Amino acid sequence: MNKAQLVDALTARLGDRRAATSAVDAMVEVIVDAVGRGETVTLTGFGVFEPRRRAPRTARNPRTGETVPVGETVVPSFRPGAAFKERVAASEAAAANATSAPRRTERAATGTGRSTATRKTIPPDTAGAPAAGAAPEKKAAAPKKAAASAKKPARRKAAAEK
């Protein structure tokens, strides 16, 4: 549902499109202004809009591979309320239209917990062929959570020894 559809839904309840449009605009403006001032907006049964501080970090430009420092910033955040969560969890329509969150790829463990490995791309014409003089690659088994968590200390230990 977008803003116009929300206005249409409110128009059906209120009977006046002008009043519905001004109500949606006013509510959005009040929430944005309050969170912009650093305040928290709590709508009981719906959720909480709040500013969150994001720590400085190092990002990587995916096109060039160059590392870029990203400074500390404040971003808006929304936490749904208990009644909102329950309603969505009980809804068959929401389950039918729900999308899965993308899976995070496992990062190589280092002493800092951040990956510094660079990705290598294989040209499409040599994707299946091994490199000249290279050892044959082992067939990778399907990742298992228990196995992955058991290997983490070994990786950290190996990284610490380097």
C-alpha positions as CSV (number, residue, x, y, z in Angstrom):
1,M,0.0,0.0,0.0
2,N,1.4,3.4,-0.9
3,K,0.3,6.8,0.4
4,A,-2.5,7.3,-2.2
5,Q,-3.9,3.9,-1.3
6,L,-3.7,4.8,2.4
7,V,-5.6,8.1,1.7
8,D,-8.2,6.1,-0.3
9,A,-8.7,3.6,2.6
10,L,-9.1,6.5,5.1
11,T,-11.5,8.2,2.7
12,A,-13.7,5.1,2.8
13,R,-13.8,5.4,6.6
14,L,-14.1,9.2,7.0
15,G,-16.1,10.0,3.9
16,D,-14.0,13.1,3.0
17,R,-11.0,12.8,0.8
18,R,-9.6,16.2,1.7
19,A,-9.8,15.3,5.5
20,A,-8.1,12.0,4.8
21,T,-5.3,13.5,2.8
22,S,-4.6,16.2,5.4
23,A,-4.7,13.6,8.2
24,V,-2.1,11.4,6.5
25,D,0.1,14.3,5.6
26,A,-0.1,15.8,9.1
27,M,0.6,12.5,10.8
28,V,3.7,11.8,8.7
29,E,4.9,15.4,9.2
30,V,4.6,15.2,13.0
31,I,6.4,11.9,13.2
32,V,9.2,13.0,10.9
33,D,9.6,16.3,12.8
34,A,9.6,14.6,16.2
35,V,12.2,11.9,15.2
36,G,14.2,14.6,13.5
37,R,14.4,16.5,16.9
38,G,15.7,13.3,18.5
39,E,12.4,12.4,20.2
40,T,10.7,9.0,20.3
41,V,7.1,8.7,19.0
42,T,5.2,5.8,20.6
43,L,1.8,4.8,19.2
44,T,0.4,2.2,21.6
45,G,-0.5,-1.0,19.8
46,F,1.2,0.1,16.6
47,G,4.9,0.7,17.3
48,V,7.7,3.1,18.1
49,F,9.5,5.5,15.8
50,E,12.9,6.6,17.1
51,P,16.3,7.9,16.1
52,R,19.1,5.4,16.3
53,R,22.8,6.2,16.3
54,R,24.8,4.1,13.8
55,A,28.5,3.7,14.8
56,P,31.3,4.7,12.3
57,R,32.4,1.9,10.1
58,T,34.4,1.1,7.1
59,A,32.4,0.3,3.9
60,R,33.6,-1.1,0.6
61,N,32.7,0.4,-2.8
62,P,31.4,-2.7,-4.7
63,R,32.4,-1.4,-8.1
64,T,36.0,-0.5,-7.3
65,G,36.7,-2.5,-4.1
66,E,38.0,0.6,-2.5
67,T,37.4,1.0,1.3
68,V,35.5,4.1,2.3
69,P,35.2,5.4,5.9
70,V,31.6,6.1,6.8
71,G,31.1,8.4,9.8
72,E,28.7,8.1,12.7
73,T,25.2,8.9,11.7
74,V,21.7,9.0,13.1
75,V,19.0,7.0,11.3
76,P,15.2,6.7,11.8
77,S,14.0,3.4,13.1
78,F,10.6,1.7,13.6
79,R,9.9,-1.1,16.1
80,P,6.4,-2.7,15.7
81,G,4.3,-3.0,18.9
82,A,3.1,-6.3,20.3
83,A,-0.5,-6.0,19.0
84,F,0.9,-5.2,15.5
85,K,3.2,-8.2,15.5
86,E,0.4,-10.5,16.7
87,R,-2.0,-9.3,14.0
88,V,0.5,-9.8,11.2
89,A,1.6,-13.2,12.6
90,A,-2.0,-14.4,12.6
91,S,-2.8,-13.1,9.1
92,E,-2.9,-15.7,6.3
93,A,-2.8,-12.9,3.7
94,A,0.4,-11.5,5.3
95,A,2.0,-14.9,5.2
96,A,1.1,-15.4,1.6
97,N,2.6,-12.0,0.6
98,A,5.6,-12.2,2.9
99,T,9.1,-12.1,1.6
100,S,12.1,-13.8,3.2
101,A,15.0,-11.6,4.5
102,P,18.1,-12.1,2.4
103,R,20.6,-14.5,4.0
104,R,23.8,-13.1,5.1
105,T,26.9,-14.6,3.7
106,E,29.4,-16.0,6.1
107,R,32.4,-13.7,6.5
108,A,36.0,-14.8,6.9
109,A,36.9,-14.5,10.6
110,T,39.8,-12.1,11.5
111,G,41.1,-10.7,14.7
112,T,38.7,-7.7,14.4
113,G,35.7,-9.7,13.4
114,R,35.6,-7.8,10.1
115,S,36.4,-9.3,6.7
116,T,39.3,-7.9,4.8
117,A,39.3,-10.5,2.0
118,T,38.8,-9.3,-1.5
119,R,36.4,-11.2,-3.9
120,K,37.8,-12.7,-7.0
121,T,35.6,-12.9,-10.1
122,I,36.0,-15.7,-12.6
123,P,35.4,-14.9,-16.2
124,P,32.3,-16.8,-17.6
125,D,34.3,-18.7,-20.2
126,T,36.6,-20.3,-17.5
127,A,34.0,-20.7,-14.8
128,G,34.1,-24.5,-14.8
129,A,37.7,-25.0,-15.8
130,P,40.5,-25.2,-13.2
131,A,43.4,-22.8,-13.5
132,A,46.6,-24.1,-15.2
133,G,48.8,-25.8,-12.6
134,A,46.2,-25.4,-9.9
135,A,45.3,-28.2,-7.5
136,P,41.9,-29.7,-8.0
137,E,39.3,-28.0,-5.9
138,K,37.5,-30.0,-3.2
139,K,33.7,-30.3,-3.5
140,A,32.1,-28.0,-0.9
141,A,29.6,-29.6,1.4
142,A,26.3,-27.9,2.2
143,P,26.9,-25.5,5.1
144,K,25.5,-26.6,8.5
145,K,25.0,-24.3,11.4
146,A,26.6,-26.6,13.9
147,A,29.6,-27.3,11.8
148,A,30.1,-23.6,10.9
149,S,29.9,-22.5,14.6
150,A,32.4,-25.3,15.5
151,K,34.9,-24.1,13.0
152,K,34.9,-20.4,14.1
153,P,37.3,-20.8,17.0
154,A,39.8,-22.6,14.8
155,R,39.7,-19.8,12.2
156,R,40.2,-17.2,14.9
157,K,43.1,-19.2,16.4
158,A,44.7,-19.5,13.0
159,A,44.2,-15.8,12.3
160,A,45.7,-14.8,15.7
161,E,48.8,-16.9,15.0
162,K,49.5,-15.1,11.8
